[in-house]
């Protein structure tokens, strides 16, 4: 009986096993790996305006700034000469003209040892005009006040106003007195035409007027930039030498260039005594104004920082006096 009862179970197991063996188990389809593709290249259009500006910057402005290096040269002279002009009524205006005369410089302004804002602007214009992005590049000038106490003189500064072929524009100023591009310089400016641009460059190649303020250097003291200026003015009886310093408030894209109220050292020499005193100053050496501060007067801000800046550059005053040549001497 036990054997008979077991037979159906065995038959059932055998049937199940047979059924399982007869079922086909499908294997999973092979995974298809995606074919890698090259990333799409994003093509950015050339900014021809920026290329023109950066190319000009790379060629211009590598020289030192200001006329102090010229003043130190042995062959440099400050020449005082008669400037006989006629006024509108035909009268003679007997004035003395003062020129800082230095060794002749290259016709290529990028080869100069040191420059001012005019030479930088002239060189910048020369670099920009031939570029395909620029439709016009004009050298312009504007005045910057240089106050000392209650008095103020005007300093002429130059830059380049650029128009691009796409009708955009900017101002280029490669001095250290603001951003290279887009400085907020005055809109009411005097533009220099090509007729007087070349004659001025020709004159600047060997000298600049020195009876008006001229840049000597931009110096840094305690992290602050100072604009160092020089001048020799004449009166009926005296020669008046000056060096002065101003803290700089550089131009930005929204604010104009400003020189803050500064300090001035002035040396006045009677014309009748000039030759004798010039010889004594020459013989004493370049420290004479440090050793004998009673010879000069100080005006304007008397702060310690200005004292340091000016006294570190008193040797420039010595060069100004000893290199002065009076035309009738």
Order of alpha helices (4+ residues) and beta strands (2+ residues): alpha-alpha-beta-alpha-beta-beta-beta-alpha-beta-beta-beta-beta-alpha-beta-beta-beta-beta-beta-beta-alpha-alpha-beta-alpha-alpha-beta
